[in-house]
Structure formats: structure tokens, C-alpha cells
Amino acid sequence: MHGTPPVKTDSAGYNLRRLHVDEVDFVTSYYNQNGDHSAVTGGIGSEKVTDLANSLDLHLVWLSKSLNKNTLAVGLGFDYHTAASQAYVSQTGASKATGTRVYPSLDWTVESAKSGNTFGIGAYYSGEFNYHSLGADLHFSVKTDNKMGEFSAKLQGYFDKVTLIYPDEFEPASSLPTDDQGGNVTGHHGHRNYGSSPRDTYTASLSYSQIINSRLQIAILGDVVTQNGYLGLPFHRVYFSNGKDTIEKLPSSRFKLPVGLRANYFLGDNIILRAYYRYYADNWGIRSNTIGLEVPYKITPFFSISPFYRFYSQSASTYFAPYEAHSPTDQYYTSNYEYAKFNSQFFGVGFRIAPPGGVFGWQGLHELEIRYGHYSQNTDLSSDVVSLSLGFK
């Protein structure tokens, strides 16, 4: 009897549908920052920060009986950072200046074999000493009939707990260290009674992408973001014009509206122009504009170089003033330069190799990318970041 037996066909169909590892991505980066406008010391003082970040993402894929593609993305991130300003949460400079953050994630997406439309859900957690966050999202995309356009939406919610770590001169009696009998003890020993305050963030991210022709693709992007709860940090000091100090005070709600446009133009076979523009506004008085350009150039079929540049300009928040510039009669106040007026530039280059035989002849390692970027702000803040990305199949 000739031909393939039915059991063989069934077995092959089963093998196509079974769960398998599609891709594993590993990214590690090192970040170094310097500046002299620390929010911990009221808008003055060292902003030196270093951060070593690592993330691992595992993509599991299987086909349903209707041949819809299911993707389960499992991620785990770990950061270790040092911040000079954290040492001055205590005026003596005796506070802890290092920290770690762990952030696992889980996302399940189904793609229709017939239409190409997708639907998915995700869950996230991020935890460090003074901040814990739980998040969830629902996302979907719908393609046009000719598959040239696609509408995407993601609805996200983050539910955070901010640990109320005050500068030592403002610590409430209830947070002072206690001994085993519950009595207060001097110094920074014993059990700290830190409280926490909630912060909720809800985001609706919408986009529409369109293939105009074989060379040009564009995308329109927009977000609607609302935040409620404790939106400052209790260890950020503010110094008033009369020399007295306190901790920053910000409104308990915030509304953000960023909109953007992205365009990719294929300039011949070896060059792509990737342009980006974003306008941002919120009800705290900040308005900003971002323009960016990246130009990947394929030197060989398997090696490319990507220089990039981004310019950002921001107006100051209604609630910001520098060191000793706030009036004691102000209702809200912060000296965190995140809310100041400034311009910034970010530029650098990336190198990517993806040979068909695998990187360095290792078949499983299908791509390697190294990126370096330098950031500078006209408030004298500057930073450098270098990252390594490995993709395994």
C-alpha cells in the first residue's frame, strides 16, 4: 500500500499544533547618569545614578484546532541600581543608596488564521523597596479587508503602592523604628513602621497603521492616561523662599494626552528612514514635543548599522519651582526637575548582525544587537546607556 498512512498525517498535524519555544530574547544594559538637581535635596545635589538592567523573554507558540496562532510570552526582569541622592533621604547621608527591582510579566495573544486579527491579555508585577505595582491589560488588533491597514488598541490598568518613606526630619512618630515591645528606639535600627499609599493609572492606547505603497508605511498613535492617588514621593524635599523646607505636594489626579505620528520609508534596498513625532499635554501644565529619526543601513544582507537622534522640548509644570523659589502660600509644590522646563537630545548608534548560519556559527543565536546612546539635557543632566540584545530561535 502506497502513500502516507492516515495516522502519519494526524501525527504531523498534532506536531504542528503542539506547544513549542518559538523565540527567547535576552537584553542587558548599563546606564550611567550625572546631574546636580536632585529632588531628594530640594532641586540641588547629585543626581548620579547607575543601573544594571537584565530581562529575559520566552515566547511559547502553539496552534489551536482551527489553526489560530497562540503566543504565550513569559518575561522576567531584574535591575540593580545605585543613586547618590537616596543616601540623603536622611540628612546625615546614612540612608541606603542602592536598590533592586524585579518585574515579571505574562501575556497571551491569539491570532486568527483567517483574518490576521489578534486578541490578548497580559499581567505584570514590579517590586522594589519603596514601590510595588500590579498591572493588567487587554489588547486587540483588526486588519482591513485588504490587509494594508490595521487598527490596534490596548487598555491597561496599574495599581501601585507607594511606600511612605519620609526624610528623617519629617518622619511621623508612627513610622519611627520600634523595639520588639513596640517602643520607639533611637537611630535607624529596629522595625520601621512604613505605611503606604495607593496610586492607580489607567491607559487607553490606540493606533492605526497603513501601508501606503511598497516604500511607505505610516502609523497614527494616541494615548489617554488618567492617574489617581498619591502622585508625588514623600522623600522629595522642597525649600521655600523663606528658607523653610517641607516635602513635595502634588494634586491627587492627573490627565495625560500624547498623540504621535510614525513613518517608515524604504529608500532603496539598503536604507530605511524611520521618523517619529509626538505632542504631549497634561492638566499639570506640561506641553512637550518630540521628534526622532533613525536610519538603519544594511551594509551586507546580514549586518546593519542604525544611527539615531531624538530631540525633546518641554514646558514647566504649574507646580514646579527650583530651590528656594516656591512661595509658602503655594497650594502645590515640587522641585523635581522632571517637571521643569528643559530641552534634551538623545543620539547614538546600533549594530545588528543576523547571519543565516547563526551568530558566530551558533545556529540557535539568530541575531545580536549592540546599541549605545548619549543623553543630554540643558539642565546639566547627562547620561550614557549601552545595551546588548540576543535573540535565540
Helices and strands as residue ranges (DSSP letters): H 6-17, E 20-34, E 49-63, E 69-83, G 84-89, E 98-111, E 118-128, E 131-143, E 149-163, G 168-170, G 173-175, E 196-211, E 216-229, E 237-239, E 245-247, E 253-267, E 271-282, E 287-294, E 297-300, E 303-314, G 337-339, E 342-353, E 365-377, E 382-392
